[in-house]
């Protein structure tokens, strides 16, 4: 069954090629297509295109379909083009010609658009919740290890003294900025495209503001042509936002792979969280971190893929858009898996608390020594040369300068002044921008 079927037989090869992976991917959109259809049916009844009895029958049938989807008892049958066709077919089987009335005032184009946006909203909610869990774990580790020495590196060379507290908090604050991008993407997709039909609206007296309220959208995509232009743009914007936490996780994963190396030996993980070798019995491989790094790098490539598929298309709908779903829809699950595994790994991290005793890191305190002389009034450049000469002669002793910073008030964000409460407050402000409760309340009403 095809919504556009005109009884002309389509070549089998063409049919298979044009359907692609829709029957598999569209199952992800099924509950959202049903929710949008309930809102659409209620609107059709309100404007008089359905009688009250017809509207009630359609809504009850759709609510039954939603429960079947939740229970895993819904499938797209062989020969049915996509989820939208399957849902209309189910309604027609149950309600006869009344089932066919659900399509009045809309096109498959805006039907797909609104289902995608409802799907994205739910996925963003899940991602924000997982980011919050990881964020709180990072700050817990930061505060528990705020005074534990960690060598700071630049150019992969020992550089300056740092702490595990500072390092963990850095990734927590990175997640705050990631949420800013996710909130911006949410603002863009939290607009209702339903009623734009094939991109030019409809001459039927529909009420687009009503479906906007029923579905919990903040506002309309007002211009119907622009609503259709949102296909491709929405995927691009959201994939750019997903790439931001993916970048944070990828970088953290790289650090972990490095820090687990026995030449560094900064952190360790229990045997059950590492893998081994088929030939080398001593190996403890960081496979989880390596896969997080690889999958998050894949996610960072996604925006470019979305751009290349959609950027040379004129206004209007084109079948190219179908291809966007193939990597876009699964991207949310990939990021969620990476966030969950990162939080799990960090719940079992073992930190080397004795790195300060390693003689390889004694020169890291040279900058501290320079600053100690500056605090006594010496010009920085002169102090720099004095310490450099001591190092050159092999006479540098960091203990000689150790207690000269005792009266210093350390600046904001220093290892000795983390200001994690400010980072925590910033996270709470950004999370407050997401209208999760509004969405949930609106969709719950549709199912009553």
N, C-alpha and C positions, 0 to 999 in steps of 0.2 A: 504493500500500500504506500502511495505517495500522495502528499497533500496537493501536488500540482498535476496529478495523473489526468490525462485527457483520453485515455483508452488506446493511445498509440503504443505499440510494443517497442520498448527500448532495447537496443542490442545488449546482450548479457555482459559483454566486456565493458561497455560504457557504464552500465549500471554498477558493476563491481568497482570500477575505477572511481566513479563519482561518489559512491557511498563511503569508500575508504574505511576508516576505523570508527565511524560514527556510532554503530551499534554498541561497541564496547565503551567508548568514552562517554556517550550520552547517558549512560546509567548514572553517572555522577550528577547529571543535571535533572534527572527525573523528579525528585521531590520539589525542586524549585520551579519547574515547569507547571507542576500541579498547583503549587501555592499561587503562582501568577495567574493561572487559569481560574482559580476560585475568586480572586480579586476581580478578574475580568468579568466573570459571570455575575457577581454582585453589582458591578457597574452597569452591565447590560440590563439587568432587572431595574435598577434605579432610573435609568433613562427611558425605560419603556420598550426596549428591544426584546426583552423576555418578560413573560408574565411572572407574578410572584411565585406561582406554583412551579413554573419551568425553572426559575432561578434556584428555588429550593431543591428541586430534583438534581439539577446539575451540580450544585455545591455538595450535596450528600454523596453523589457518585464520586466526585473528585476527592472528598475526604476519605472515602473508602479506598480509593486508589493510593492515597498518601500512606494510609496504614499498611497496605500491602507492600509498598516500597520500603517502609521502615522495617517490616518483618522479613525482607529479602525474598518476597514472593512475586516480584514483578520482573518481567524480562521483555526484551525487544524480540519479537518473533521473526523467524526466517522470512525474508521477502518484504519486511517492513523497513522503510528507509531510515527512520531515526526515532528518537524518543517522542517527539512532538506528534508524529504520525501514529505511533503506538497508543499514546494517550487518547487521541481523538478516536481511534479505532475501538478502544475499550469503552469509551463513552457511547459510541454509536451502537455497540453490541448491547449495552445495558438499556439505553434510552431511545434507540431508534433515531428518527430524524432529529429529535431534540438534541442528541449528542453532536450533530453537525452544526448546530447553531452557535456553539462555543467559538467558532472561528470568525464570527461577524465582527467587523471593526478592527481586525488585526491581521497581520501577515506572519508567516513563519519568521520573517526577518526580525521584527520587534519581539516576537515570542522568544527567539534565541537570545536576543540582547538582554531581555529582562531576566531570563533564567540564569544567564551567565553572571549578571550583576548580583543576583541573590546568592548564587554559589560563592562568588568572590567575597561578599560580605561575611558569610559564615566562615570561610577559610581564614580571612583576616582576623576574625575574632579568635579562632583557635591559635593562630600564630602569635597574636599579641599575648594571649594567656601563657603560652610556652616561653615566650621571651621574658615575661615577668618572672616565671619560675627560675630561669637561668640567671636573670639579673639578681634576684635575691640570693641565689647560691653564690654568685661571684662576690657580692658584698659581704656575705657571711665569712667567706674565705679571706677576703681582704682584712676584715676586722680581727679575725682570729690569728692572722699572720702579719699584722701591720709592722712589727718590729723584726721580722725574720729576714736576715740578709739575703739578697739576690743580686748577683753580679749583673750590671747593666752593660749591654753590648751595643756597639755601632760598627758597621762594616764587618760584622761577625768577629770583632776583636773586643776583648775586655775593655770597658770604657770608664764607667763611673759606678759607685755603689748605689744600689737601689734596695727595694724590699719586695717580698711577695705581696704585701698589702697594697703597694702602689700598682703592681702589675695586674692583680686581679681587678682592682677598681678601674683600671684603664679600660678593660673590656666591658665592665658594667656601664661605664659612661658611653662607650661606643654604641651599646644597645639603645641608649636614650636617643641618640641621633638617628639610629635606624628606625625607631618608632616615629620620629618626625616625618620621615619619608613615607612610611606606611600610612600615617594619618592623612598626609596630603593626597595619597592615592585613594584613600577612603572618601575624602571630600569629592573627588572627581567622579567616582563610580556610584556615589550615593544619590544618584539622580535617576528619575524614572523615564525610560525610553518607550514604555508601552503606550500604544496608540499612535506611534509614528508610522505604523504599518510597514509598507515597503520603502519608506523614506519620504513619502509625500502625503502622509495623513490619510484621512478617509472622509467621505461626505456624510457618513452616518453621525448622528448626534451623540457621540461618546463624551464621557467626562474624564479627562486625563488626570485632573486634580484629585478626583475620588480614588482612582487606583493608586496614586502616589501616596495618599494617606493610608489606604488599606495595607499597602506593602511596607510602610514604615520608611519610605524614602524621604530625604530632607526636602527635595524639590524636584521639579521636572527638568528633563532635557527639553527646553521649550521649543526650539526650532526643530521640526521633524527631519529636515535634511541633516542637520548636525547630529541628531540622535543616531541616525544610521552611520554617520561618519565616526561615531564613538566606537564602532566595531573595528578592532585593530588598534585604535588609540587607547582604549581601556586596557587591553592586554599589554600594550607597550608600557604604559604608565605603571601598571601594577607589577609587571616583571622587573622594571627598574627599581621599584620599592623592595621587592623580594631579594634583589641582588645585593641590597645594602646589608641586611643581617647575614646573608651568605658570605659577604666579604669579611665581616667580623669573625664568623665561625671559621672560615678558611685560614685566616691569619692566626687565630688561637690554635687551630689544629697544627699549623706549621710549627709554632712555638713548642707545642707539646711533643711533637716528633723529635725536635732538636733537644729539648730538655730531658727527654727520656734516654737519649743517647748516653752510654756509660762514660763517654769523654766529658759530658756535662754533668750528668747525674744530679740534676736539680729536682726532678720529680720521679716518682714510680707509681705503678698501679698493681693491684693484686693479680695473681696469675690468671684468675677467671676472666679478667677483662683484657687480656693480651692473648696473642696467638703464637704458635710455635713454628718450627721448621720440620720438614720431613726428613732432613738429614743432619741438622745441627741441634742436638738436644738442649743446648744452653739458651737458645733464642727466646726472647720475649718481644714479639713484634708489635708495633703500634698500629695494627691494622684498622682499628676503629677510627683513629685520628686521621689516618691516610685516606680512608673512604669519605670521611666528613670533608676533608680538604678537596678531594676530587669532585664530590657531588656538589659542593658549594661553588666550586669553580665552574661546573656545568651551569648552575643557576645564574652565575654572573655573565654567561654567554647568552642567556635567554633574551634579554632586551634587544641585543643585536639581531637575533633571529626574527623577533617580532617586527623590528624596523624593516628588515630586508624583505619580508613577505608583504608588508602593507604600505610601504612608503611611496611607491610609484603608482598608486591606484587613484583614479579620479573619484569624485563624490559618487555615492550610490553603493549598492551591494555587488560584490563579485565573489565567485566561488573560491577564490584564493583564501578567503577568510576561514573556510573550513579547516585549512591546514594549520591555522594558529592553535587550534585546540590540542593538537597531537602532543606537543611538549608543554603547553601552557597549563592545561588542567592537572597533569600529574606533578607539576612543579611544587604545588602547595604541600602535597604529601611528602615529597622529598625534603623540603625545608623543615617540616614538622618532625620528621624522623631524625634529622641532623640536630635539631634543637633538643629533642628528648635524649638522644644519646650523649650529647655534650653535657647536659645536666647530670645524667647518670654517672658518667665518667668522673665528673668533678665531685660527685658525692663520695667517691672512693679514692681520691688523690692522696698520695703520701709525699710529703714535702721533706726534702733534705734540709735540716735546720742547722747543719754544721759547716756550711759553705764558707762562713767567715774565717774559719781556721785554715782554709786552703791557701797555701803560699802563692799560688798562681794569681791570686786576686789582691795581693798587698799593694800593687801599684795603682789600683783603682782609686785609692784614697789620695792620689796626688793633687786632684782638683780641690779636695777638702783642705789640703795643706796650703795650697795657694790662697784659698779664701780665708783661711785662718790668719795669714799674714796681711791680707787686705783689711780684715777687721781691726788689725792693729795700726792701720793707717798707711800701709805701704801701697804704692801704685800697683795695679794688677799686673802690668807687663813686667815690672821689676820682680814681683813675687813669682811670676811664672818662670822667669829665668833662674831664680835661685833654686826652686824645686827641680827644674829640668837639669840643672848642674848636679844636684844631689843624686838624681836618678842615674845620670851618666857616669858618675863616680862610684855607683853602687852603695851610696851612703844614705839613701832615703829610708827613713824610719817613720811610718805613719803614726806610731804610738807617740812620737814627740809632739804631734799636733792634735792628738785625740780629744783633749778636753777643752779646746779653745772655742768651741761652739756652744758651750753650755748655756750662755745667756742669750743666744740668738732666738728671735721669734721667727719661725720658718713661714715662708710665704704660702699662700693658698695653693693647694694641690701638691705640695711637697710631700715626700715620703713620710715626714714627721708631722704633717698637717693635712691629712687626706681629705677632709671635708666631705666624707661620704654622705652625710645628711643632705648636703646640697644636691648631690647626684640622685639621691633617693627622692627628694622633693621634685626634681626635674622629671623623673620617670612618672611620678604620680600625676603631674600636670598633663603630660602627653597622653597617658592612658585615659584620662578624663575627657579627652577630645573625641573618643570613639563612642558613638551612640548605641552601644550594645543592647542596653535595656529597651530602648525605643524599638529596635528591630525585633527583639524577642517578643515584646508585648503585642506588636502589630501582627506578626505571623501567628502567634498563639490564638488570637481572636478569629483568624480565618479558619481555624480547625475546630471551632466550637459549634 
